Amino acid sequence: MDMQKSSIQKDTKSPKSILDDQPDKLVPSFHNRELNIKEKLSNCLSQYQVRRWCAFEWFYTAIDYPWFPKREFVEYLDLGHVPRLTRVERGVIRSSLGRPQRFSEQFLKEEKEKLNQYRESIRTHYVELNAGTRAAILELLTLVSNPRRCYGG
């Protein structure tokens, strides 16, 4: 019985004694991992192309704010009032759409053209707004939200 106790006591070591037995192995702390992430992010953002991508991805003009949250596919299907579709309903929609188009150069051109048409219509409304047309003012208020402003402090 005593032999079993002594073998159990030998096998169970405290975490501190395990680390003392292996001094050459480093145990990363939370602080070290945080610094490592900061270094990686700093290194990544030092590249011009990454900074440019970030600017295009996260910052856009006030004229585009209403455009990007718009869900064109949901509007096309007229399903804005439906919170969730069943599996059968999703299957019917998928089968009626046919084979999906891949992310292609043509798709990007079409989307860019839609965005440019939208921007041009908003600019036209701004010109009419500056001219003082009351109908343009009311229509513009429905199309464009107020630009967001950031205040330091």
Phi, psi and omega per residue, in radians:
M1 nan -0.730 3.136
D2 -1.146 -0.561 3.138
M3 -1.181 -0.629 3.117
Q4 -1.165 -0.730 3.131
K5 -1.106 -0.744 -3.110
S6 -1.175 -0.626 3.119
S7 -1.232 -0.619 3.095
I8 -1.172 -0.740 3.138
Q9 -1.140 -0.596 3.121
K10 -1.207 -0.626 -3.086
D11 -1.310 -0.531 -3.102
T12 -1.602 1.951 3.095
K13 -2.000 2.639 3.082
S14 -1.320 2.725 3.126
P15 -1.012 -0.607 -3.139
K16 -1.135 -0.732 -3.130
S17 -1.217 -0.535 3.088
I18 -1.141 -0.768 3.124
L19 -1.181 -0.595 3.112
D20 -1.150 -0.561 3.131
D21 -1.269 -0.375 -3.085
Q22 -2.191 1.275 -3.055
P23 -1.238 -0.359 -3.078
D24 -1.417 -0.215 3.137
K25 -1.588 2.303 3.133
L26 -1.665 2.435 3.071
V27 -1.894 1.971 -3.093
P28 -1.226 2.329 3.097
S29 -1.606 2.994 3.115
F30 -1.087 -0.697 -3.128
H31 -1.102 -0.737 3.129
N32 -1.138 -0.694 3.107
R33 -1.132 -0.668 3.126
E34 -1.113 -0.762 3.100
L35 -1.124 -0.671 3.125
N36 -1.092 -0.731 3.113
I37 -1.136 -0.735 3.112
K38 -1.084 -0.721 3.120
E39 -1.120 -0.743 3.128
K40 -1.116 -0.752 3.127
L41 -1.135 -0.747 3.110
S42 -1.080 -0.756 3.114
N43 -1.101 -0.736 -3.133
C44 -1.118 -0.787 -3.101
L45 -1.309 -0.152 3.080
S46 -1.334 -0.217 3.123
Q47 -1.511 2.310 -3.073
Y48 -1.031 -0.771 -3.082
Q49 -1.133 -0.623 3.120
V50 -1.201 -0.768 3.100
R51 -1.073 -0.696 3.131
R52 -1.130 -0.759 3.110
W53 -1.062 -0.754 3.132
C54 -1.050 -0.756 3.139
A55 -1.088 -0.750 3.139
F56 -1.244 -0.566 -3.066
E57 -1.353 -0.706 -2.981
W58 -1.886 -0.279 -3.097
F59 -2.108 2.190 3.059
Y60 -2.513 2.864 -3.005
T61 -1.252 2.840 -3.133
A62 -1.113 -0.468 3.141
I63 -1.159 -0.422 -3.095
D64 -1.623 -0.136 -3.093
Y65 -0.944 -0.818 -3.137
P66 -1.254 -0.367 -3.073
W67 -1.274 -0.814 -2.991
F68 -1.281 -0.597 3.086
P69 -1.299 -0.177 -3.108
K70 -1.183 2.356 3.136
R71 -1.853 1.632 -3.030
E72 -1.096 -0.667 -3.113
F73 -1.139 -0.741 3.129
V74 -1.164 -0.687 3.102
E75 -1.152 -0.673 3.130
Y76 -1.082 -0.726 3.138
L77 -1.418 -0.195 -3.086
D78 0.999 0.837 -3.121
L79 -2.032 0.405 -3.121
G80 -1.077 -0.477 -3.110
H81 -1.474 -0.207 -3.093
V82 -1.607 2.058 -3.100
P83 -1.237 -0.648 -3.090
R84 -2.709 2.404 3.132
L85 -1.665 2.669 3.051
T86 -1.399 2.961 -3.141
R87 -1.085 -0.694 -3.137
V88 -1.131 -0.774 3.140
E89 -1.097 -0.738 3.095
R90 -1.092 -0.700 3.119
G91 -1.104 -0.704 3.116
V92 -1.112 -0.759 3.136
I93 -1.122 -0.798 -3.141
R94 -1.073 -0.741 -3.111
S95 -1.209 -0.553 3.133
S96 -1.306 -0.408 -3.138
L97 -1.403 -0.349 -3.108
G98 1.436 -2.842 -3.094
R99 -1.249 2.319 -3.105
P100 -1.225 2.514 3.074
Q101 -1.398 2.510 3.111
R102 -1.430 2.814 3.092
F103 -1.173 1.812 -2.991
S104 -2.238 3.017 3.097
E105 -1.099 -0.702 3.131
Q106 -1.096 -0.746 3.098
F107 -1.042 -0.796 3.138
L108 -1.094 -0.703 3.113
K109 -1.097 -0.763 3.139
E110 -1.107 -0.759 3.139
E111 -1.156 -0.698 3.109
K112 -1.116 -0.699 3.115
E113 -1.118 -0.742 3.086
K114 -1.051 -0.766 3.136
L115 -1.109 -0.737 3.126
N116 -1.138 -0.670 3.081
Q117 -1.116 -0.733 3.105
Y118 -1.068 -0.829 3.140
R119 -1.059 -0.733 -3.138
E120 -1.116 -0.697 3.119
S121 -1.145 -0.664 3.105
I122 -1.169 -0.722 3.110
R123 -1.099 -0.678 3.086
T124 -1.078 -0.730 3.107
H125 -1.131 -0.652 3.088
Y126 -1.115 -0.693 3.108
V127 -1.099 -0.784 3.101
E128 -1.126 -0.619 3.109
L129 -1.115 -0.757 3.103
N130 -1.148 -0.525 3.087
A131 -1.289 -0.346 3.053
G132 1.680 0.302 3.110
T133 -1.239 2.118 -3.070
R134 -1.143 -0.688 3.137
A135 -1.093 -0.638 3.126
A136 -1.159 -0.633 3.135
I137 -1.101 -0.816 -3.129
L138 -1.142 -0.714 -3.141
E139 -1.197 -0.656 3.138
L140 -1.130 -0.675 3.131
L141 -1.115 -0.516 3.098
T142 -1.398 -0.461 -3.093
L143 -1.521 -0.686 -2.981
V144 -2.071 2.274 3.042
S145 -1.467 2.888 3.104
N146 -1.180 2.443 3.113
P147 -1.121 2.508 3.125
R148 -1.354 2.511 3.125
R149 -2.142 2.515 3.096
C150 -1.915 2.282 3.100
Y151 -2.008 2.241 3.098
G152 -1.359 2.750 3.099
G153 2.967 nan nan
